[in-house]
Amino acid sequence: MAVVKGPSTRQWWYLEAGQAHRLRMLLAVGTAARWLGARAGIRVRSAVAAAAVVAVALAVGAVVLVTLLDRALGTSVLDLAAGQAEQVAAGLAADPTGQLARDSQRLSGSGLGLVQVVTPAGQVLAASPQLAGRPPLLPDRPGPGRQAVATTEVAELGEEPSLVVVARGVHTQADGDLVVQVGRPSGSAERATEVAVGLMLAGVPLLAAIAAVATYWFVGRSLRTVEAIRSRVAVLTVRDLAARVPVPAARDEVRRLAETMNEMLARLRAAQLAQRRFVADASHELRSPIATISAALENAQDGELDTDTVATLRAETDRLARLVTDLLLLARADEHGGATRRDEVDLDELVDAERIRARETSSEVVVHAETTPVRVLGDRDQLAMVIRNLVDNAVRHAGSAVLIRLRRDDRRAALEVIDDGPGVPAADRQRIFDRFVRLDDSRARAKGGAGLGLAIVAEVVRSHGGDVTVGDAAGGGARFTVHLPAHQVTAPPPSVSSSSSSHNR
């Protein structure tokens, strides 16, 4: 029975010391990786990563290559020894006199290597001069036609003591069963393997270093464009938003980055121009009522405050208040993205209220309303302002009639405000929703307004998840259509009502 002994105290100490060493190595590698991630730049990290990948790949390839080379060389030495042993055995079997079995010169004179002819009792009948007086190379005595292989060392051989020995049994006519042992030095194969290992050990770090340097250089060249973009953006100010960063010729990620930066600069430039236009237009719109109020106050100081002056002051004050209210609404829309309240709002009630208001304010234009109960989620005051601005715009440009139509279109609420005026040119149907836009610049300010009504409509509708468009009415004129997500829709028969209202043109 075999007794298996565990490791001694000294062996346990070596095991624990090895584990501690490996732990220290892992901690050192982890610390180095964290330092590279925190301190090193992209070029250094890329170079280190490339060197690590190349080193690992070459190391794996080197191990596989050396293993295959060692196996191939060992197999070739073994095949050569086996072939020689078979050749000698064939010669012995064909010799009826038995002289060949005792002729050492003939056995080793043809470059057959180290040869011994051994009897089953272990007596060496003939041997190569290098093995003269030496016992058999192998203790194995295979029978005729059989073969044994082993590796042994012969100190008398000097520089190449290691031999691959093939023992082959053969039956002869003169001596009966004999064993042919042929040894081939394996030192050449071992030296070739050692040379290959040395080349790999020297080549892997060298190739890894070359890969690191090449990666560092190529990444640096690639980052030159990024640095040019960064340098250009670093010196840009509010006054330089018309400038653009350089775009490389290569269609890669850096080019897309440069194009994205230029698109961002273009958007900032457009926003800056829009803001400047907004400030200029607002200043222009505020200048007129302020000038009128200032002139009236000067007259009041001279005691010339009559009824017409009071009426003018009241009209200009109302206009100034409306303008400030509209500007504040647009400013809040720009800052917060529109409505924040989400209440249930019956649009048909707002349409009816707007129809009643139109009847009380004017009588020259007839306002019709066709409504179907439709409910949406949103800010009631803002939605009422949308309807009012659209109706005021339609009445301002209508010839004699305005139609307000509210219906359900699939899952959306569709609000149409139609007038029989001159309509809106196709080229201006998008521009009219910009701020401070008047298509008829020659008309009186009292008739044209400040140019903010449709801009407010577009902002409020967009903030409620809808859209507003303008097209041609069936009988001529303009058709403004607002679509909003419907929350709840009832389906009673549509009611048709009308009222007459007038508006000063």
RAHUZI-V916722 format. One record per run of one state. SS is the DSSP state (helix for helix, strand for strand, loop for the rest). FROM is the first residue (numbers start at 1). TO is the last residue. If there is no record, write none. Layout:
# RAHUZI-V916722
<<SS | FROM | TO> <SS | FROM | TO>>
This chain:
# RAHUZI-V916722
<<loop | 1 | 8> <helix | 9 | 39> <loop | 40 | 41> <helix | 42 | 94> <loop | 95 | 99> <helix | 100 | 102> <loop | 103 | 103> <helix | 104 | 108> <loop | 109 | 113> <strand | 114 | 119> <loop | 120 | 123> <strand | 124 | 127> <loop | 128 | 128> <helix | 129 | 131> <loop | 132 | 143> <strand | 144 | 144> <loop | 145 | 146> <strand | 147 | 153> <loop | 154 | 154> <helix | 155 | 160> <loop | 161 | 161> <strand | 162 | 172> <loop | 173 | 175> <strand | 176 | 185> <loop | 186 | 186> <helix | 187 | 234> <loop | 235 | 237> <helix | 238 | 240> <loop | 241 | 252> <helix | 253 | 301> <loop | 302 | 306> <helix | 307 | 336> <loop | 337 | 342> <strand | 343 | 346> <helix | 347 | 361> <loop | 362 | 364> <strand | 365 | 371> <loop | 372 | 373> <strand | 374 | 378> <loop | 379 | 379> <helix | 380 | 397> <loop | 398 | 400> <strand | 401 | 409> <loop | 410 | 411> <strand | 412 | 419> <loop | 420 | 425> <helix | 426 | 428> <loop | 429 | 430> <helix | 431 | 433> <loop | 434 | 444> <helix | 445 | 448> <loop | 449 | 452> <helix | 453 | 463> <loop | 464 | 466> <strand | 467 | 472> <loop | 473 | 477> <strand | 478 | 489> <loop | 490 | 494> <strand | 495 | 501> <loop | 502 | 505>>
